Amino acid sequence: MVSSKQLTTFSDFRPRKDDSDFLSVERYIEYLREYCTRFELWQAIHLRTTVLSVSRSTSGGHIVRYQLDHEPVAIEWECDAIAVCSGLHVTPNIPHIPGVENVPVVMHSSKFKKREQFDIDKTVLVIGSGETGADVAYLAVTSPTRRVVMSHRDGFHLAPKRNNNPALFPILGGKPRDQLTIPIDCGRASLFDTSFVHPMLRKHDAALWAFYDTYVKCVLWCTGGTGAGIDQWVGEVSPERNHASKIFFNKASKIAPYISAPYRGRRQNLIQKIRSSVIQAPILNTNGRHIDLAPMPQYFDDNGVVCFQDNDRIEYHTMKDEKLKPDMVIFCTGYEQVFPFLTDLAKDKAQIGRPAYPSPSEADVRNIWKHDDPTVGFIGFLRPSLGAIPALSEMQAQLWILNLAAPQLIPRPLKASEETHYKLRSPKYARIHYGIDHESYVYQLALDMDSALGFQEIISLGWRKSLKIPLVWALSANMNIEFRVVEPWKWDGAVGVLRSEMWELIRRRRLFYGK
Protein backbone atom coordinates (compact mmCIF):
# COMPACT_ATOMS: atom_id res chain seq x y z
CA MET A 1 0.00 0.00 0.00
CA VAL A 2 1.18 3.54 -0.68
CA SER A 3 -0.40 5.07 2.46
CA SER A 4 1.29 4.57 5.82
CA LYS A 5 -0.07 2.40 8.59
CA GLN A 6 0.05 5.38 10.97
CA LEU A 7 -2.44 7.30 8.83
CA THR A 8 -4.50 4.50 7.27
CA THR A 9 -5.46 2.55 10.40
CA PHE A 10 -8.31 3.49 12.74
CA SER A 11 -7.47 5.95 15.50
CA ASP A 12 -8.69 3.65 18.30
CA PHE A 13 -7.27 0.37 16.94
CA ARG A 14 -3.58 0.79 16.29
CA PRO A 15 -1.46 -1.49 14.12
CA ARG A 16 1.00 -3.91 15.64
CA LYS A 17 4.46 -2.61 16.56
CA ASP A 18 6.09 -5.12 14.24
CA ASP A 19 4.02 -3.99 11.24
CA SER A 20 6.06 -2.22 8.59
CA ASP A 21 5.22 1.41 7.83
CA PHE A 22 3.38 0.32 4.69
CA LEU A 23 1.08 -2.65 5.13
CA SER A 24 0.72 -5.26 2.44
CA VAL A 25 -2.78 -5.72 1.07
CA GLU A 26 -2.96 -9.11 2.80
CA ARG A 27 -1.95 -7.63 6.15
CA TYR A 28 -4.42 -4.75 5.80
CA ILE A 29 -7.26 -7.21 5.17
CA GLU A 30 -6.15 -9.12 8.26
CA TYR A 31 -6.12 -5.87 10.23
CA LEU A 32 -9.70 -5.06 9.13
CA ARG A 33 -10.83 -8.51 10.22
CA GLU A 34 -9.17 -7.98 13.60
CA TYR A 35 -10.97 -4.64 13.91
CA CYS A 36 -14.34 -6.26 13.23
CA THR A 37 -13.62 -8.90 15.84
CA ARG A 38 -12.39 -6.40 18.45
CA PHE A 39 -15.53 -4.26 18.17
CA GLU A 40 -17.95 -7.17 17.56
CA LEU A 41 -19.04 -5.94 14.15
CA TRP A 42 -19.39 -9.27 12.36
CA GLN A 43 -23.04 -9.65 13.35
CA ALA A 44 -23.82 -6.40 11.51
CA ILE A 45 -21.84 -7.26 8.37
CA HIS A 46 -23.32 -9.28 5.50
CA LEU A 47 -20.75 -10.39 2.95
CA ARG A 48 -21.65 -11.79 -0.48
CA THR A 49 -24.72 -9.57 -0.52
CA THR A 50 -26.03 -7.41 -3.37
CA VAL A 51 -27.94 -4.21 -2.62
CA LEU A 52 -30.68 -4.18 -5.24
CA SER A 53 -32.26 -0.84 -4.41
CA VAL A 54 -32.56 1.93 -1.85
CA SER A 55 -35.83 3.86 -1.88
CA ARG A 56 -37.69 6.41 0.24
CA SER A 57 -40.25 5.07 2.68
CA THR A 58 -43.57 6.75 3.42
CA SER A 59 -42.40 7.44 7.00
CA GLY A 60 -39.47 9.54 5.82
CA GLY A 61 -36.82 6.84 6.17
CA HIS A 62 -35.33 4.46 3.63
CA ILE A 63 -36.03 0.93 2.47
CA VAL A 64 -33.02 -1.20 1.55
CA ARG A 65 -33.73 -4.15 -0.68
CA TYR A 66 -30.91 -6.68 -0.80
CA GLN A 67 -30.25 -10.29 -1.73
CA LEU A 68 -27.80 -12.79 -0.32
CA ASP A 69 -25.81 -14.90 -2.74
CA HIS A 70 -27.52 -18.19 -3.62
CA GLU A 71 -30.79 -17.01 -2.04
CA PRO A 72 -33.77 -16.71 -4.41
CA VAL A 73 -35.74 -14.13 -2.41
CA ALA A 74 -34.77 -10.52 -1.78
CA ILE A 75 -35.04 -9.03 1.71
CA GLU A 76 -36.31 -5.57 2.64
CA TRP A 77 -35.05 -3.59 5.63
CA GLU A 78 -36.24 -0.16 6.74
CA CYS A 79 -33.90 2.33 8.40
CA ASP A 80 -33.69 6.00 9.33
CA ALA A 81 -30.46 6.89 7.52
CA ILE A 82 -28.24 5.57 4.73
CA ALA A 83 -24.46 5.76 4.55
CA VAL A 84 -23.20 5.15 1.03
CA CYS A 85 -19.73 3.64 1.38
CA SER A 86 -19.42 1.80 -1.93
CA GLY A 87 -16.07 3.42 -2.71
CA LEU A 88 -14.48 5.26 -5.59
CA HIS A 89 -13.20 2.11 -7.31
CA VAL A 90 -16.21 0.13 -8.54
CA THR A 91 -17.06 0.64 -12.22
CA PRO A 92 -14.00 0.75 -14.53
CA ASN A 93 -13.53 3.84 -16.69
CA ILE A 94 -12.30 2.66 -20.11
CA PRO A 95 -11.81 5.41 -22.72
CA HIS A 96 -12.59 4.53 -26.33
CA ILE A 97 -9.47 4.18 -28.48
CA PRO A 98 -10.13 3.13 -32.11
CA GLY A 99 -8.52 -0.15 -33.09
CA VAL A 100 -7.64 -1.33 -29.59
CA GLU A 101 -9.48 -4.56 -30.40
CA ASN A 102 -6.56 -5.40 -32.71
CA VAL A 103 -4.28 -5.92 -29.70
CA PRO A 104 -4.13 -9.59 -28.57
CA VAL A 105 -4.78 -8.91 -24.85
CA VAL A 106 -6.70 -5.88 -23.55
CA MET A 107 -7.87 -5.46 -19.96
CA HIS A 108 -8.67 -2.91 -17.29
CA SER A 109 -6.42 -2.86 -14.24
CA SER A 110 -9.32 -4.19 -12.15
CA LYS A 111 -8.77 -7.54 -13.93
CA PHE A 112 -5.02 -7.57 -13.35
CA LYS A 113 -4.13 -9.67 -10.32
CA LYS A 114 -0.57 -10.98 -10.63
CA ARG A 115 2.61 -10.45 -12.65
CA GLU A 116 2.30 -13.89 -14.30
CA GLN A 117 -0.41 -12.34 -16.49
CA PHE A 118 2.33 -10.50 -18.41
CA ASP A 119 3.58 -13.85 -19.72
CA ILE A 120 7.18 -13.96 -21.01
CA ASP A 121 8.94 -11.78 -23.59
CA LYS A 122 5.87 -9.62 -24.28
CA THR A 123 5.53 -5.91 -25.00
CA VAL A 124 3.21 -4.27 -22.48
CA LEU A 125 1.52 -0.89 -22.94
CA VAL A 126 0.14 0.64 -19.74
CA ILE A 127 -2.39 3.41 -20.39
CA GLY A 128 -2.56 5.81 -17.46
CA SER A 129 0.05 7.27 -15.14
CA GLY A 130 -1.67 7.36 -11.76
CA GLU A 131 -0.62 5.18 -8.84
CA THR A 132 -2.23 2.09 -10.36
CA GLY A 133 -0.56 2.68 -13.73
CA ALA A 134 2.80 3.23 -12.06
CA ASP A 135 2.42 0.07 -9.97
CA VAL A 136 1.48 -2.03 -13.01
CA ALA A 137 4.35 -0.58 -15.06
CA TYR A 138 6.77 -1.36 -12.24
CA LEU A 139 5.56 -4.94 -12.02
CA ALA A 140 5.93 -5.23 -15.79
CA VAL A 141 9.48 -3.87 -15.98
CA THR A 142 10.59 -6.13 -13.13
CA SER A 143 9.08 -9.18 -14.86
CA PRO A 144 10.54 -11.08 -17.86
CA THR A 145 8.81 -8.79 -20.37
CA ARG A 146 10.41 -7.64 -23.63
CA ARG A 147 9.43 -3.98 -23.33
CA VAL A 148 7.24 -1.76 -21.17
CA VAL A 149 5.65 1.52 -22.29
CA MET A 150 3.54 3.78 -20.08
CA SER A 151 1.37 6.50 -21.62
CA HIS A 152 0.09 9.63 -19.90
CA ARG A 153 -2.38 12.40 -20.67
CA ASP A 154 -0.97 15.51 -19.00
CA GLY A 155 1.98 14.47 -16.87
CA PHE A 156 2.30 13.33 -13.26
CA HIS A 157 4.27 14.17 -10.14
CA LEU A 158 6.07 11.29 -8.44
CA ALA A 159 6.38 11.66 -4.67
CA PRO A 160 8.38 9.42 -2.32
CA LYS A 161 6.53 7.25 0.17
CA ARG A 162 8.98 8.48 2.79
CA ASN A 163 10.67 11.81 3.34
CA ASN A 164 13.87 12.00 1.34
CA ASN A 165 17.01 10.47 2.84
CA PRO A 166 19.82 12.02 0.79
CA ALA A 167 23.53 11.61 1.27
CA LEU A 168 25.34 14.75 2.41
CA PHE A 169 28.63 15.44 0.64
CA PRO A 170 28.69 12.17 -1.32
CA ILE A 171 31.86 13.46 -3.01
CA LEU A 172 33.56 12.97 0.38
CA GLY A 173 32.00 9.56 0.93
CA GLY A 174 28.80 10.68 2.67
CA LYS A 175 25.97 8.16 2.63
CA PRO A 176 22.26 8.17 3.53
CA ARG A 177 21.40 7.41 7.15
CA ASP A 178 20.45 3.85 8.03
CA GLN A 179 17.37 4.90 10.03
CA LEU A 180 14.08 4.90 8.14
CA THR A 181 12.68 8.37 7.57
CA ILE A 182 9.10 9.34 8.34
CA PRO A 183 6.37 8.38 5.84
CA ILE A 184 5.59 11.42 3.74
CA ASP A 185 1.85 11.37 4.48
CA CYS A 186 2.73 11.84 8.18
CA GLY A 187 5.61 14.22 7.59
CA ARG A 188 3.83 17.51 7.09
CA ALA A 189 4.23 19.64 10.21
CA SER A 190 0.72 20.96 10.81
CA LEU A 191 1.50 23.81 13.23
CA PHE A 192 0.58 27.14 11.55
CA ASP A 193 0.32 25.25 8.25
CA THR A 194 -3.17 23.78 8.58
CA SER A 195 -3.76 24.07 12.34
CA PHE A 196 -3.96 27.39 14.20
CA VAL A 197 -3.96 29.30 10.92
CA HIS A 198 -5.50 32.77 11.14
CA PRO A 199 -9.03 32.76 9.65
CA MET A 200 -8.11 35.46 7.12
CA LEU A 201 -5.13 33.43 5.90
CA ARG A 202 -7.29 30.33 5.73
CA LYS A 203 -9.92 32.17 3.69
CA HIS A 204 -7.35 33.78 1.37
CA ASP A 205 -5.00 30.83 1.19
CA ALA A 206 -3.01 31.60 -1.97
CA ALA A 207 0.06 32.38 0.16
CA LEU A 208 -0.14 29.02 1.96
CA TRP A 209 -0.44 27.14 -1.32
CA ALA A 210 2.42 29.14 -2.86
CA PHE A 211 4.68 28.33 0.08
CA TYR A 212 3.77 24.64 -0.04
CA ASP A 213 4.35 24.45 -3.79
CA THR A 214 7.70 26.25 -3.57
CA TYR A 215 8.84 24.13 -0.64
CA VAL A 216 8.06 20.84 -2.39
CA LYS A 217 9.82 21.77 -5.63
CA CYS A 218 12.86 23.26 -3.90
CA VAL A 219 13.43 20.23 -1.69
CA LEU A 220 13.06 17.88 -4.67
CA TRP A 221 15.50 19.92 -6.75
CA CYS A 222 18.04 20.18 -3.94
CA THR A 223 18.05 16.46 -3.23
CA GLY A 224 17.57 15.05 -6.73
CA GLY A 225 18.14 17.75 -9.32
CA THR A 226 14.57 18.04 -10.61
CA GLY A 227 11.45 19.66 -9.18
CA ALA A 228 9.11 17.67 -11.43
CA GLY A 229 9.00 14.76 -8.98
CA ILE A 230 11.31 12.44 -7.06
CA ASP A 231 14.08 11.51 -9.54
CA GLN A 232 11.63 12.38 -12.33
CA TRP A 233 13.31 13.71 -15.49
CA VAL A 234 10.41 13.22 -17.89
CA GLY A 235 6.60 13.27 -17.82
CA GLU A 236 6.28 16.41 -15.73
CA VAL A 237 2.87 17.98 -15.20
CA SER A 238 1.94 20.64 -17.78
CA PRO A 239 2.63 24.26 -16.72
CA GLU A 240 -1.08 25.01 -16.33
CA ARG A 241 -1.47 22.31 -13.66
CA ASN A 242 2.04 22.23 -12.21
CA HIS A 243 1.13 23.53 -8.77
CA ALA A 244 0.58 21.77 -5.46
CA SER A 245 -2.97 23.13 -5.31
CA LYS A 246 -3.95 21.33 -8.53
CA ILE A 247 -2.31 17.90 -8.57
CA PHE A 248 -2.49 14.50 -6.93
CA PHE A 249 0.94 13.37 -5.79
CA ASN A 250 1.76 9.89 -7.10
CA LYS A 251 3.40 7.87 -4.33
CA ALA A 252 4.01 4.83 -6.54
CA SER A 253 7.44 6.30 -7.21
CA LYS A 254 9.30 2.99 -7.61
CA ILE A 255 9.03 3.59 -11.37
CA ALA A 256 11.06 6.83 -11.18
CA PRO A 257 14.50 5.35 -11.95
CA TYR A 258 13.04 3.27 -14.78
CA ILE A 259 11.32 6.13 -16.61
CA SER A 260 14.20 8.53 -15.97
CA ALA A 261 17.00 6.21 -17.04
CA PRO A 262 16.90 7.24 -20.74
CA TYR A 263 16.67 10.97 -19.89
CA ARG A 264 18.62 11.66 -16.70
CA GLY A 265 22.02 12.03 -18.38
CA ARG A 266 20.69 14.42 -21.02
CA ARG A 267 20.08 17.20 -18.48
CA GLN A 268 23.31 17.08 -16.51
CA ASN A 269 25.27 20.34 -16.40
CA LEU A 270 27.86 22.00 -14.21
CA ILE A 271 25.28 23.21 -11.65
CA GLN A 272 23.86 19.69 -11.35
CA LYS A 273 27.33 18.23 -10.86
CA ILE A 274 28.08 20.70 -8.08
CA ARG A 275 24.72 20.09 -6.43
CA SER A 276 25.04 16.30 -6.55
CA SER A 277 28.50 16.49 -5.01
CA VAL A 278 27.01 18.30 -1.99
CA ILE A 279 23.69 16.46 -1.61
CA GLN A 280 22.11 13.62 -3.56
CA ALA A 281 19.25 11.19 -2.97
CA PRO A 282 20.15 7.59 -3.86
CA ILE A 283 19.53 6.51 -7.47
CA LEU A 284 18.58 2.89 -8.07
CA ASN A 285 20.59 0.88 -10.58
CA THR A 286 17.99 -0.58 -12.99
CA ASN A 287 20.48 -2.96 -14.58
CA GLY A 288 19.66 -1.71 -18.07
CA ARG A 289 15.89 -2.03 -17.71
CA HIS A 290 13.72 1.02 -18.36
CA ILE A 291 10.14 2.10 -19.01
CA ASP A 292 9.47 4.09 -22.18
CA LEU A 293 7.15 7.04 -21.62
CA ALA A 294 4.67 8.05 -24.32
CA PRO A 295 1.59 10.25 -24.81
CA MET A 296 -1.89 8.74 -24.87
CA PRO A 297 -2.64 6.50 -27.88
CA GLN A 298 -4.60 8.13 -30.68
CA TYR A 299 -5.51 4.85 -32.38
CA PHE A 300 -4.27 1.34 -33.21
CA ASP A 301 -4.04 0.33 -36.87
CA ASP A 302 -5.32 -2.94 -38.33
CA ASN A 303 -2.09 -4.68 -37.32
CA GLY A 304 -2.28 -3.47 -33.74
CA VAL A 305 0.48 -0.85 -34.16
CA VAL A 306 -0.14 2.16 -31.92
CA CYS A 307 -0.11 5.78 -33.05
CA PHE A 308 0.45 8.25 -30.20
CA GLN A 309 -1.05 11.72 -29.83
CA ASP A 310 1.32 14.57 -30.59
CA ASN A 311 1.83 16.45 -27.33
CA ASP A 312 5.05 18.05 -28.57
CA ARG A 313 6.99 16.73 -25.58
CA ILE A 314 10.32 14.99 -25.57
CA GLU A 315 8.71 11.57 -25.07
CA TYR A 316 6.56 12.02 -28.18
CA HIS A 317 9.54 12.92 -30.34
CA THR A 318 11.37 9.90 -28.92
CA MET A 319 8.52 7.50 -29.73
CA LYS A 320 6.87 8.98 -32.84
CA ASP A 321 8.85 6.99 -35.42
CA GLU A 322 8.63 3.68 -33.57
CA LYS A 323 6.40 0.87 -34.84
CA LEU A 324 5.20 -0.22 -31.45
CA LYS A 325 2.98 -3.27 -31.55
CA PRO A 326 2.00 -4.21 -28.00
CA ASP A 327 1.04 -7.75 -27.03
CA MET A 328 -0.94 -6.46 -24.08
CA VAL A 329 -2.72 -3.21 -23.24
CA ILE A 330 -3.72 -2.52 -19.63
CA PHE A 331 -6.07 0.40 -19.01
CA CYS A 332 -5.16 2.06 -15.71
CA THR A 333 -7.66 4.83 -16.28
CA GLY A 334 -9.58 4.89 -13.04
CA TYR A 335 -13.23 4.34 -12.26
CA GLU A 336 -16.60 5.99 -12.68
CA GLN A 337 -18.95 6.81 -9.82
CA VAL A 338 -22.25 5.03 -10.37
CA PHE A 339 -24.97 4.18 -7.87
CA PRO A 340 -27.40 1.75 -9.54
CA PHE A 341 -29.00 0.89 -6.21
CA LEU A 342 -30.27 4.43 -5.54
CA THR A 343 -33.79 4.50 -6.92
CA ASP A 344 -34.34 6.49 -10.10
CA LEU A 345 -37.58 8.46 -9.73
CA ALA A 346 -38.15 8.36 -13.50
CA LYS A 347 -38.28 4.55 -13.41
CA ASP A 348 -40.16 4.02 -10.14
CA LYS A 349 -43.61 5.60 -10.15
CA ALA A 350 -44.07 4.71 -6.47
CA GLN A 351 -41.38 7.28 -5.64
CA ILE A 352 -43.02 10.17 -7.50
CA GLY A 353 -43.36 13.18 -5.23
CA ARG A 354 -40.48 12.10 -2.99
CA PRO A 355 -37.03 13.71 -3.13
CA ALA A 356 -34.56 12.23 -5.58
CA TYR A 357 -31.44 10.75 -4.06
CA PRO A 358 -28.42 13.06 -4.29
CA SER A 359 -25.01 12.17 -5.70
CA PRO A 360 -21.65 12.82 -4.00
CA SER A 361 -21.16 15.93 -6.13
CA GLU A 362 -24.39 17.34 -4.62
CA ALA A 363 -23.25 16.75 -1.04
CA ASP A 364 -22.75 20.40 -0.13
CA VAL A 365 -22.07 20.03 3.59
CA ARG A 366 -18.38 19.14 3.92
CA ASN A 367 -18.87 16.90 0.86
CA ILE A 368 -20.69 14.39 3.09
CA TRP A 369 -24.41 15.14 2.86
CA LYS A 370 -26.79 17.51 1.09
CA HIS A 371 -28.03 20.30 3.34
CA ASP A 372 -31.72 19.39 2.91
CA ASP A 373 -31.17 15.61 2.98
CA PRO A 374 -28.95 14.85 6.03
CA THR A 375 -30.05 11.20 6.35
CA VAL A 376 -28.06 10.26 3.21
CA GLY A 377 -24.33 10.40 3.80
CA PHE A 378 -21.51 9.75 1.32
CA ILE A 379 -18.47 8.41 3.13
CA GLY A 380 -15.12 8.03 1.37
CA PHE A 381 -15.88 9.84 -1.89
CA LEU A 382 -13.08 12.39 -1.69
CA ARG A 383 -9.55 11.90 -2.98
CA PRO A 384 -6.66 13.46 -1.08
CA SER A 385 -3.75 14.94 -2.98
CA LEU A 386 -1.51 13.28 -0.39
CA GLY A 387 -3.13 11.23 2.35
CA ALA A 388 -5.42 8.26 2.91
CA ILE A 389 -9.13 7.78 2.20
CA PRO A 390 -9.72 5.52 5.28
CA ALA A 391 -8.58 8.29 7.62
CA LEU A 392 -10.85 10.80 5.87
CA SER A 393 -13.74 8.35 6.07
CA GLU A 394 -13.36 7.95 9.83
CA MET A 395 -13.63 11.70 10.36
CA GLN A 396 -16.52 11.98 7.89
CA ALA A 397 -18.44 9.23 9.70
CA GLN A 398 -17.92 10.98 13.04
CA LEU A 399 -19.33 14.29 11.80
CA TRP A 400 -22.23 12.72 9.89
CA ILE A 401 -23.33 10.58 12.86
CA LEU A 402 -22.93 13.49 15.26
CA ASN A 403 -25.18 15.64 13.07
CA LEU A 404 -27.82 12.89 13.04
CA ALA A 405 -27.69 11.75 16.66
CA ALA A 406 -26.64 14.84 18.62
CA PRO A 407 -26.64 17.97 16.43
CA GLN A 408 -26.63 20.15 19.55
CA LEU A 409 -23.00 19.10 20.09
CA ILE A 410 -21.92 20.80 16.87
CA PRO A 411 -20.91 24.20 18.28
CA ARG A 412 -21.43 26.37 15.21
CA PRO A 413 -23.13 26.33 11.80
CA LEU A 414 -21.29 24.41 9.07
CA LYS A 415 -20.76 27.23 6.59
CA ALA A 416 -20.03 26.64 2.91
CA SER A 417 -17.55 29.53 3.04
CA GLU A 418 -15.31 27.36 5.23
CA GLU A 419 -14.88 24.71 2.55
CA THR A 420 -12.89 26.48 -0.15
CA HIS A 421 -9.55 26.24 1.61
CA TYR A 422 -9.38 22.43 1.57
CA LYS A 423 -10.46 21.85 -2.04
CA LEU A 424 -7.94 21.38 -4.83
CA ARG A 425 -8.07 23.92 -7.66
CA SER A 426 -8.71 21.42 -10.44
CA PRO A 427 -8.92 22.86 -13.97
CA LYS A 428 -12.29 22.57 -15.70
CA TYR A 429 -11.06 19.90 -18.12
CA ALA A 430 -9.89 17.59 -15.29
CA ARG A 431 -11.64 14.23 -14.93
CA ILE A 432 -11.62 14.41 -11.12
CA HIS A 433 -13.16 17.36 -9.30
CA TYR A 434 -13.38 15.90 -5.79
CA GLY A 435 -9.75 16.35 -4.81
CA ILE A 436 -8.87 17.82 -1.41
CA ASP A 437 -5.90 18.63 0.78
CA HIS A 438 -5.98 15.90 3.44
CA GLU A 439 -4.53 18.03 6.24
CA SER A 440 -6.84 20.99 5.77
CA TYR A 441 -9.95 18.85 5.41
CA VAL A 442 -9.33 16.74 8.51
CA TYR A 443 -8.63 19.80 10.63
CA GLN A 444 -11.80 21.47 9.36
CA LEU A 445 -13.91 18.47 10.41
CA ALA A 446 -12.21 18.50 13.82
CA LEU A 447 -13.08 22.20 14.20
CA ASP A 448 -16.66 21.42 13.19
CA MET A 449 -16.93 18.83 16.00
CA ASP A 450 -14.99 20.95 18.50
CA SER A 451 -12.52 18.08 18.90
CA ALA A 452 -9.47 20.14 17.89
CA LEU A 453 -7.70 21.31 21.03
CA GLY A 454 -6.76 24.96 21.34
CA PHE A 455 -3.13 26.05 21.64
CA GLN A 456 -3.34 26.60 25.41
CA GLU A 457 -5.13 23.28 25.87
CA ILE A 458 -2.29 21.46 24.12
CA ILE A 459 0.35 23.15 26.27
CA SER A 460 -1.67 22.34 29.40
CA LEU A 461 -2.07 18.71 28.33
CA GLY A 462 1.66 18.47 27.73
CA TRP A 463 2.40 19.92 31.15
CA ARG A 464 0.04 17.45 32.87
CA LYS A 465 0.72 14.31 30.84
CA SER A 466 3.95 14.53 28.85
CA LEU A 467 6.01 17.27 27.21
CA LYS A 468 6.21 15.03 24.17
CA ILE A 469 2.59 15.78 23.32
CA PRO A 470 2.99 19.45 22.20
CA LEU A 471 5.93 18.41 20.01
CA VAL A 472 3.87 15.63 18.44
CA TRP A 473 1.08 18.12 17.72
CA ALA A 474 3.49 20.59 16.14
CA LEU A 475 5.68 18.23 14.11
CA SER A 476 3.22 15.61 12.86
CA ALA A 477 0.45 15.70 10.33
CA ASN A 478 -3.16 16.10 11.45
CA MET A 479 -3.57 12.51 12.61
CA ASN A 480 -7.07 11.42 13.63
CA ILE A 481 -5.80 10.30 17.04
CA GLU A 482 -5.17 13.96 17.94
CA PHE A 483 -8.91 14.58 17.78
CA ARG A 484 -9.86 11.73 20.13
CA VAL A 485 -8.45 13.39 23.27
CA VAL A 486 -11.68 15.25 24.07
CA GLU A 487 -15.38 14.78 23.42
CA PRO A 488 -17.50 14.15 21.43
CA TRP A 489 -15.41 11.15 20.31
CA LYS A 490 -13.04 10.91 23.27
CA TRP A 491 -11.02 7.71 23.58
CA ASP A 492 -9.10 7.01 26.77
CA GLY A 493 -6.16 5.52 24.88
CA ALA A 494 -5.51 8.60 22.75
CA VAL A 495 -2.95 10.28 25.02
CA GLY A 496 -1.00 7.05 25.34
CA VAL A 497 -0.77 6.69 21.56
CA LEU A 498 0.41 10.30 21.20
CA ARG A 499 3.28 9.94 23.66
CA SER A 500 4.38 6.52 22.43
CA GLU A 501 3.62 5.58 18.80
CA MET A 502 3.34 9.16 17.50
CA TRP A 503 6.41 10.31 19.46
CA GLU A 504 8.50 7.50 17.99
CA LEU A 505 7.22 8.54 14.57
CA ILE A 506 8.27 12.20 14.72
CA ARG A 507 11.67 11.28 16.17
CA ARG A 508 12.52 9.95 12.72
CA ARG A 509 12.30 13.39 11.14
CA ARG A 510 15.43 14.94 9.65
CA LEU A 511 16.20 18.61 10.02
CA PHE A 512 15.13 20.56 6.88
CA TYR A 513 14.13 17.48 4.88
CA GLY A 514 11.31 16.80 7.33
CA LYS A 515 10.29 20.48 7.16
Summary of the structure (lengths in Angstrom):
residues: 515
radius of gyration: 24.6
end to end distance: 24.0
largest distance: 78.4
contacts: 1512
relative contact order: 0.15
helix: 35%
strand: 16%
